[in-house]
Structures are given as C-alpha cells and as structure tokens.
Amino acid sequence: DELLGLPVKAPLAKYEKVYTLPLLTISMGKGTGVVTSVPSDAPDDYVSLKALQDKPDFRAKYDIT
C-alpha cells in the first residue's frame, strides 16, 4: 500500500517517471503484485484507470491525488 501513487523510473519507458496505481484484478499473493498497465490493450487496465480518473472516492481510498 505504501507504494501506491509514487512516481518511479521504468528503465525502458518513454516517460521520465510513471506512477504506481492499484489494479484490483491481480493477486498480491502471487509474485510481486507489480505489473505493467496498458489501458489501450487491456480492458481491466482501462476500467481501473477510468475509475481513478472519474471517481474521487476511489482515489481517496488509495490516497492517490
């Protein structure tokens, strides 16, 4: 939880920094729980991104501004 909303450097990313965001469809009990999000290619990623953009209470739940 303490990683959510933080800017990180992804070595091969086009952008200088990317942000850690919640994705409720992954299992935190398997592996690291860290995955790449591609909203243009994955419906779950798009739905999660739209929820963060459109629902202030959802952002507040994860303390993401």
C-alpha positions as CSV (number, residue, x, y, z in Angstrom):
1,D,0.0,0.0,0.0
2,E,2.8,2.4,0.7
3,L,3.9,2.2,-2.9
4,L,0.6,3.4,-4.4
5,G,0.7,6.8,-6.1
6,L,4.5,7.0,-6.0
7,P,6.5,8.1,-9.1
8,V,9.0,5.5,-10.2
9,K,11.6,5.3,-13.0
10,A,10.9,2.5,-15.5
11,P,14.1,1.8,-17.4
12,L,12.6,1.2,-20.8
13,A,9.7,3.6,-20.5
14,K,9.2,6.5,-22.9
15,Y,8.4,8.8,-19.9
16,E,10.8,10.1,-17.2
17,K,8.6,8.8,-14.5
18,V,5.5,6.6,-14.2
19,Y,3.2,6.1,-11.2
20,T,2.2,3.1,-9.2
21,L,-1.6,2.6,-9.3
22,P,-3.9,-0.1,-7.9
23,L,-5.2,-2.8,-10.2
24,L,-7.8,-4.9,-8.3
25,T,-7.7,-7.9,-10.7
26,I,-4.2,-9.0,-9.8
27,S,-3.2,-11.3,-7.0
28,M,-1.0,-9.8,-4.4
29,G,-0.3,-13.4,-3.1
30,K,1.5,-14.5,-6.2
31,G,4.8,-12.9,-7.3
32,T,5.4,-9.2,-6.5
33,G,1.9,-7.9,-7.4
34,V,3.6,-5.3,-9.7
35,V,2.5,-5.4,-13.3
36,T,2.7,-3.2,-16.4
37,S,-0.6,-1.5,-17.2
38,V,-1.6,-0.9,-20.8
39,P,-5.1,0.7,-20.8
40,S,-5.1,0.8,-24.6
41,D,-4.7,-3.0,-24.8
42,A,-6.3,-4.5,-21.6
43,P,-9.9,-3.8,-20.6
44,D,-9.2,-4.3,-16.9
45,D,-6.4,-1.7,-17.1
46,Y,-8.7,0.8,-18.8
47,V,-11.5,0.3,-16.3
48,S,-9.1,0.8,-13.4
49,L,-7.6,4.0,-15.0
50,K,-11.1,5.4,-15.7
51,A,-12.2,4.7,-12.1
52,L,-9.2,6.6,-10.8
53,Q,-9.8,9.5,-13.2
54,D,-13.6,9.7,-12.6
55,K,-14.2,8.7,-9.0
56,P,-12.7,10.9,-6.3
57,D,-13.8,8.4,-3.6
58,F,-11.9,5.6,-5.3
59,R,-8.7,7.8,-5.5
60,A,-9.2,8.7,-1.8
61,K,-9.5,5.1,-0.8
62,Y,-5.9,4.5,-2.0
63,D,-4.7,8.0,-1.0
64,I,-3.9,8.9,-4.7
65,T,-4.3,12.6,-5.7
